[in-house]
Amino acid sequence: MKFLAFLIILHPVIFFSQTYVGSNAFAFLNANYSARSNALGGNLIAIQDNDLSMAAENPALLNSKSVRMLQINQSILPNGISIGMLNYAFNTKYGVFAPTIKYISYGNFESYDEAGNRLGTFTASDYSIGMSYGRTVNKLISIGSSLTFLGSNLETYSAYGMTFGFGAFIKHPNELFSAGFSVKNIGFTFKDYTTSSKSIIPINVQAGISYKLKYAPFRFSILGQQLNKWNIVYEDPNLKPTYDALTGDTIPVKTSSFFTKIMHHLNFQVELLASKNTTFRLGFDYHRRQQLKLLDRPGMAGFSSGIAINFKKIKFEYGFLYYSKAGQNHSIGLSTNLGDWKKKK
């Protein structure tokens, strides 16, 4: 009873973090962790540059530009929820490796028994510790894989698991067009919250394309997400057919069209490369807008924006993701190449 009550409390918190809930364990795996991802409304898996956070979403994006790069991302959500990621990349004769730590802290909760007596406070958190590997096959193709240990501590309950992922990246010789493919979270739970739990790790198949205009400073990208599941539209199970008061005809419950189901998988992204040191970003996630908007006041639900500024040795990034009138996600990213800090002899 106590565990059930806790899940009821935590359910909207997890959903608000833009994960996919239900019977899934470790739903935090589908959250956005970097300022760039938040600014674009989703994972950018089809651009290969020195942004280490993108390699955390598609390991095939790891390349020589990422070597010795250290990156920290931190996001603050409503009610004290904190999301963070720390990663680093190093080179070997076999390819580039990048250890990565991700976490979500859900804050403090008050505990009560069935009679309503206060028992104290408790915390809840999810985290992952993993290693990504990327290798350049030739000038146009790169591949990668990742292995991750998962942990989840919710009050006195805990669960642990392992996941495997892989990805691919290809670019056109003119370097204006590129595409990425990523399969995430293939794994298993080796310890569940309870002996009767049957949690499922949420596999996520993604594909994306990106195109940089030749004579204009714009780069457009489209991300397809949750491609392993055709219908990700939430259908209210409590809705029932109604009746026309004049004719008496039955009005069936409205179902999602083929086009609507496709749109729920798509995230649209654009970057304005204003200068060598400044980039503006904008994103739109149709699924997020439809699932989280308030019906009478949808506002900017599903939209996101951000900026990146390159300083001499440090890159600063800011991302703003608008969930709904109920709250937003503000995230900051800092990255630097440790090799730039070496004193020149």
Secondary structure, DSSP 8 states (H G I E B T S, - for coil): -HHHHHHHHHHHHHHHTT---SSBS-GGGGS--SHHHHHHTS---S--SS-HHHHTT-GGG--GGGTTEEEEEEEE-GGG-EEEEEEE-EEETTEEEEEEEEEEEEEEEEEE-TT--EEEEEEEEEEEEEEEEEEE-SSSEEEEEEEEEEEEEETTEEEEEEEEEEEEEEE-TTSSEEEEEEEEEEEEEEE-SSTT---B---EEEEEEEEE-SSSSEEEEEEE--TT-S------TT---EE-TTT--EE------HHHHHHTTEEEEEEE--SSSEEEEEEEEHHHHHHHS-SS--TTTTEEEEEEEE-SSEEEEEEEEEEETTEEEEEEEEEEEGGGGS---
